[in-house]
Amino acid sequence: QGLCVGKLARVALPPATRDPKMALKRGATKPEAHAKIALKKGDMKPKAKAKVALKKGEIKPKAKAKVQASAGAQEQKKPKRVIGFEEARAATTMTLEQWREHQVGMSEEWPQPEYMAIAMPGRSQTAYRDETYEIITRWTAETKIAYRPHAKAPGSKSHVRYEKYSRATTVGQALKLGSWPADWCWDYERGFIKVLGPVRDEPLDISKVTDDSQLTDVDTAIYRWYRRELARNLGLRLEDLVVGKGSGESLIMRAHRLVAQREAKKALDSARKAKRKVKEDDVLKVLQAWAFARNPNRQNVMPKGQEWVWSDTLGLIRDRVGDIHITLPTKTYPEVAQLFNQYLLDRLPQGLESFKWTSLNVNCNYAAKLHRDGNNFGPSFIKAFGDFTGGRLKYWPEDDRQVDKLDKLKESQAVEIDLKNNLALFSGNCAHAVGNFTGERYSIVYFTVGCYALAPKECKDALQAMGMQVPSPNEDPFKFLRRPQGYGSRGRTPEKGKSGKPTYQAFPCAVLDQGHGAKHHRVVKANALAAKLVKGKSAKAEKAGGKR
């Protein structure tokens, strides 16, 4: 009540005792009274003061005429002049009627790209389509192009500019004649440009350019423009979109991984505050944002006819020269690995809380062919994410690697596991494959590299900080799954082992998703440890998906 006394007292005052100044300040007076008070106080601007005086008849005839003339001039709007409009009209050599005649049949001869037929309501005209970015960023100075003649209406600056740069026959010439990447996007989406080639297979990767003098003006213009576009479209800081030499990341890869890192941090913070488990949707959102590397090194999993797969390894690896270290993407985007780890920590089934792992294999949209992992220690957990059908794990649980050729294994000896609705524990050292699928499918494999015991202590500490449970040097690889017994010379499936341990396990996600998450829900500072690792050791050039 004490806080409201002043307000109540002021409202309760009788009208006769109200202070005009207070009423004026509160806007409680009528407009005429407001003007009268302001005029009396001298708080009114000269022109407004003259208008009031004119209305009251307190002004001399000559002054009255002057005030009326001034007021009339203010009411009459001054026409705006479009900068460059007159110059554009003067530079136009074609009449509007001639231009309209020229447009007959042009839309059929110069059609828009097919993807432009898909309506995108609410999208700005300068918010270009993803397909357009994919095309424009592959152009070079030598890319041959053809412009639609007289595509833009006369009488505008854009017409004058277009008439000048549309004479170009290559992208390099178009740049010199005054057009820019934003012009190319606009013109291409409207069917004003035909691309005759050649173009790059992929956008220019600045990180692989060792000599900047090799870059053309077109290369530089596209790179700088696309960097600004990515920052604007994805809500990133321009200074964060810096690609280092030898980093193995292209500009677009860097941008999307920064978005994945941002989304992972949001999901972790949300789960922590709500004291809940990391949701499957949280993981899927980060997987969809993540830019996967083209990995040509996983020859054992590549479907027939493919030369690479979308696959990244986070955590510990041993590269092809024998060095054991944490992969660069793990150190650069630690919250991504942390989110994936927390998802498993929140769902470790009863009796498997002490499951250990050092690495994550993250895959996108490929069905791995029948293969065995070469150097895994102990079992692995695997889970698939996304909107897809099919894609089951086909697994030979008793494969002891004595059958030298995988195609000799019988289909009847395999089991199939639904990874969309189950978290599965299996041995990657046994034969396994992924069935065909339709839709968008991601998967994460949690495993331990065979050389984990030789890893430096600082690497193990960083892995622990990101949520991985690193095994001890004397860990039992058959703690949770028994040793496979083989299928015998006649392909006979053996009986269950005497140990009573299973050869694999599948846990329904509907059950694992219940509850509040791991009691030890970790509040970790992965960034600090990862940054320390990056500074403490010079970043070595890595090939994605080295030997496990």
N, C-alpha and C positions, 0 to 999 in steps of 0.2 A: 504493500500500500504506500509506503514512503516514497517508492520510485515513481508513483503515478500522481503524487500530490500536485506538482506544478502544472501538469496538463489539465487535471480536473479543475483546479482553481481558475485557470485561464478561460476555460470553456464556460464556467459558471458566472463570469462577470456579466452584469447587465449591459445591453448594447450602448447605452448612453455613456458608460464609463470606459468603453474600450479605447485603447490608444490607437489613433489612425495609423501611426507608423507600424505598429504591430500587425494591424489588419492588412496594411499594404504588403508587409513582408510575407504574411501567411496567404495572400491572395484572396482574402475574405471579402474585399470590397468589389462593387460593380465596376465595369470598365471605365464609365464616366468619372466615378469618384476616384478611381485609381489614377486616371490622367490628371484630375484636378489636384490631387495630393502631390503627385510627382512634379506638376508644374509649379506648385507653390514652393516646394522644397528646392526646386532648381535641379532635380535629378534627371530631367528628361533631355534627350538629345535635341539639338536645335531644330531639325526637320520635323520631328514629332511634335515639338513644342509649337511650331508654326501652324501645324495642322489643327491642333486643339484651339489655338487662338483664332484661327480662321473660322472654325465652326462656331465659336462663341461670338463672333463679330467684333473682336477686340483688335483688329488689324487695319492698317491704313490701306486705301485702294491700290496704290502702287505696289506695296508689299504683298497685298492680296493677290494681284495678278502674277507676281513673281513666284509665289508659293504654289499657285495653281499650275503654272507652267512647269515648275519643277516636279510636281506630283504627276503630271501627265507624262512627262519624260520617263519617270520611273516605271509607270504602269506599262509603257510601250516596251516590249521585249526587243532587245538588240539581237539581230540575226547572228547566229554562230557561223564562223568561218572554218571550214574543214581545211586543216593545213595540207597543202599539196593538191587540193582538189582542182583549183584553177590550172595549176601546172599540168595535172594529169589530163584535163580536158584539152589543153593546148597541144599536148603531145600525142593525142589520139588521132590516128589517120583513118579510122574506120567509123562509119556511122552506126548507130544502133540498129537501124533497119538492115544494113548490110550484114552486120554480125548475126542477127536473127536468121537471115536467109542461109548463112554459112553453117548454122547449127543443125540444119535438117539432115537426119541420118547419122549424125556424129555419135550419138549415144550408143547406137548399135555397132558402129565401127570401133568405138573406144569404150567398151563396157567397164563398169566398176568391177573390182575383185569379187568373186563369188561370196566371200565371207561377209561382205558389206550388206548382203541381203538379210542378214540376221539382225533384227531390230534390237537396239539397246536403249530403251527409254531412259531419259534423264541424263544421258551421257553428253558431256560437252563436245562441241565440234572439234576442239583441239585436244581432246582426250583420245588419242589414237588407239587403234585396236592392237592387241598383242601380236597378231599376225603381221601387221604393218611394221612394227618394230623388228620382228624377226627378219623381214625382207630388207628393210633399209640398212640395218646394221651389217649386212653381208656385202654391201656394195664397195667397190674400189674406184680409184680414179679412172681406171680403164674400162669400167662397166659401161657398155653401150646402151643408150636409151633413146627413145623417140617421144617427142611431145606432141600432144594433140594440137593442131593449128587453131589459133585464136580461141582458146577455151574460155577465156574470161571476158566478161562484158566490158565494152569501152566506156570511158568516162570515169574510171577509177584508177587509183595508184597501182592496184594489183594487176590491172590490165596492162599498164605501161611496163611494169616489171616483168610480167609474164611474156610479153611480146619480145623482150630483150633476151631473157635467159632460155626461152623455148627454142632458140636457134641451136642450142647445144646438142651434140650427138653422143657425148660421154658425160659421166658424173663429174669428172674433173673440169670439163668445160663449163658445165652448169654452175659449179661453185665459183669459177672465175667471173661468170657473167652475172653474179649477184644473187643466186638462189642458195638456200641453206637447208640442212636436214629437215627442219620443220616444214619448209616449203615442199620438200620431196614427199613427206608423209601426207600432207594435205592434197597434193596433186595426185599421188598414187591412189589414195582412197577414192578419189572421184573419177578415176579412169583417164586422167590426163597424161599419164606416163605409161609407156610400154618398156619392159626390161628385156633387152636382147642378149645380155650376158657379156662377159663371164662374171660370176659372183663367187664369193667365198662359201665353203661348206659350212663354216661356223663364223660368228662375228670375230673380229680381230681380238686376240688375247694379248693385251699389253704386257702381261707378266712374262710372256715368252719372247718379247722383243728385246734383244740385248743391245742393239744399236739404234737409238732414236732417230738418227739421220736417215734411216730406211723408211720412216713414216712419211707418207704423202700428206698434202694439205687436206685431202678428203679424209684420210685416216684420223687425223687430229680433230677435224671438225665433227665427224661422227662420234668419236670417243667423248669429246667434251660435252656435246649436246646430249648424248645418251646418258651420260653420268648425271647431268642435271635433271633429265626426265625421270630416271630411276629414283633419285632423291625425292623429287616432288610427288611422284605417284605412290611411292612406298612409305612416305613419311620419315625419311632418313636424313641425317645431316650430311651435307655435301662433303665435309672434311673426313667423314668416316669411309667414304667410297674411294679409298686410295688402294690401288693394287700394287703390291711390291713385286719387284723382279724375282722370279724363281719361286713365287708363292704357290704356284700351281692353281691359282684361282683367276678366272676371267672376271670382268667387271660385273656382269649379270649374276655370276655365281656368288661373288662377294655380297652383292645387294640382297639376294634372296636368303643367304645364310645369316645376314644381319637381322632380317625380319624373323627368321626362325629362332635366333637367339633371343630377340625381344619377346616373342610369343612364349618361349620356354620360361623365361624369367617371370612373365605375368602369371603363367599357370602354376609355377612353383610358389610364388607369393600368395596366390589365391588359395591354394591347397593348404599352405601353412597357416594362414589367417583363419580359415574355416575349420582347421584341424580335420581335414578329410583326405581321402586318397587322391592321388593323381588320376584323373579320368582318362578313359580310352580316347575320348574326343580331344583331350589336351594333347595327347601323343600324336594323334592323326593330324591335327592342325599344324603341328611343328613339322611333321614329315612332309606334308603338302607344301609348306613354305620352303623347306630345305632344298638347295640346289645340289643334286647328285652329280658326282664326277663320272665321266665315261671311263670305265675301268677295263683296260684290255688285258690285265694280268691274271684274271680268274678263269684261266683256260678250262679248268676242270668242271666249271658249272655252266659254261656258255652253251645255249641251245645251238643246234646245228645251223650253220650259215651266218651266225653272228660273230662279229669281231670284237665286241665289247658289251658290257652290261652296266646298268646304273647301279653302282655299289660303292659304299664307303665303309672304312673301318675306323671306329672311334675307340680310344683306349690304347692298349699296348700292342705293338707288333715287332717282328724282327724283319728288317728290310732285306733286300736281295744282296746286300754286301755284309750282312750279319749283324748290323747294329740294332740293339734292342732299345726302343724308345716309345714315347707317347706320340701319336700322330699329330701333325700340325693342326688339322681342323679341331681336334679335341682341345688343344691348348688355346685356340683362337675363339672357340665358341663353347666354353665349358658348361654353360647352363643347358645346352642341348643334350649333352651326354648325361648330365645330372638328372634331367627330367626323365629320360629313358630308364635310367637306373632306379629312380624313385618309383616308377611304375611297377617294376619287378619287386622292389623291396616291400611295397605295400601289399603284394599279393603272394609272397612266398608261402606255399601251402604248409600246413602243420607237419612237422617232422623234417621239413626241408629249409628251415630258417637259416641253416648254416651253409647253404649253397654258396659256392664261390665262383667269381668270374673276374677277368681282367680286361675283356674286350667286347665290343659290340660290332656285329656285322649288320649294316643297315642297307636294305635292298629296295629297289623300286621297279615294279612292272616287268619282271621276267620270270619265267618258269625254269628253274635250274634243272639241268639234265641229270641223269643218274650219275652220282659221284660219291667219293669218300673224301672227307677232310683229312689232310695229311698229318698235322702235328697238334691236334687238340689234346688238352689234358682233361680227362674226366668228361662228364656229361654237359649238355648245353640245354638252356631253355630257349624256346622259340615261340613267337606270337606274330600273327598276321593282322594287318589293319587295313581298313578301307571299304569301299562299296564294290564288292566283286562277288562272283559266283564261281565255284570250282576252287582250284588252287590248293587242294589238299596235300599234305605231306605224305608221300609214299615212302615207307621205311622198312628195311629188312633188319629186324632187331637181333637176329642171331648171326649176323654176318661177322665172322671173325677174320676176314680179309684173306682167307686161305683160297678162296675162289679167285683166280688171277684175273679173269675177264668178267667184268660186271654184267655183260649181256648173258652170261651163263646162269645168273640168278633167276629163279622162277618167280613169276608174278604171284603165284599162289602162296609164296612164302612171305610176301609183303603185307604190311598193315597200312591202312590209310587213316590219317588223323585230321580232323577238321580244325584248322588253325585260326579260323575266323571266330569261332566260339569257344576255343579251348587254349589254355596255356600248356604247352607240351614239354616234357623233359625227355630227351633222347640222347643218343651218342652220335655225334657227327662223324666219328671214325667208322661207323657202319654205313653201308650203302643207303642212300636216300635220294629222293628227287621231288620235284614239285609238279603236280598235275596241271594241265591246261586250265586257264581261267579267262573270264571276261570281266571287264571293269577295271577299276583302279585298285591295285594291290601293293601294299608295302609289307615288309617283314623286318623284325629285329631278332637277331640271334645273340644270346648272351653266352659267351664261351671263355675258356682259359687257354692262352697260348702255351705250347709245350715248353717254351724257354722262360716261363715267368719267374722261376727261382733265380735266374741270372740277371734280372732287371735291377737297375740302380735303386737304392733306397728312396731317392727323391721322386722317382717315377711311381713307386709303390705308394708313397705318401700322397701324391697328387691323385692317384686312382681312388684311394680311400676317401679323399676329400670330396670327390665327385660321386660318391655313393657305392663304388664297387667294393665287394668283399673279397679281398685278395687272399688266395690260399697260402697256407704255410708251406715251407719247403718239403715237409714230410706228409703232405696231404694224401689221403687215400683216393685214387681216381675212381674206385668202385664202391665208394661210400653209399651211394644212392641207387645205382643200377649195377646189376651183376655183370660179370664178364660174359660176352656172347660165346655160345658153345659151338657155333658152326652148323652147317647143314649136312655134313657128312658127304662121303663120296657118292652116295646115291641120291643126294638132295633131300634126305629125310629131315623133317623138322624135329629137333630134340625136345625132350621133356623139360619141364621147368626145373631150373637148377636147385640144388639142395639148400642154397643160402636163403631161399625164400624171398630174395629181392627180385623186383620186376626188371624187365628189359627196357621198358619205357613207361611213362605215365602221362595221362592227359587230365587236366583239371578244368571243369566248366567255369568260364568267366563269370557267369551269372552268380555263382557261389563265391568266387574270389573277390568280386566287386563289392560285396557286402562288408559292413564294418567301417571303422574310422581310419584304417590305414596302420602302417607300422607304428608300434609304440615308441620306437626310436626315431620317429620322423626327423630327418636330419636337417639341421640348420647349418649349412656348410658355406664356406667362403672359397669356392672353387676358383674364382677369378684371381685371387691373390696368389694362390699356389701355382696356377697355370702361368700367370704373368712372370712369376719368379723363374719358372722353368724356361720360358722363352728367352728371358734376359740372361739367364745363367749359362745357356748353351747356344751357340750359333745355330740357327735353323738350318737343318740339312735338307737338301732337295730330296723329296720323297715321291715315290710312285704310289698312287692310291691302291690300297688293298695288297700290301706286301705279304710275304709268307707268314702263315700263322705259326 
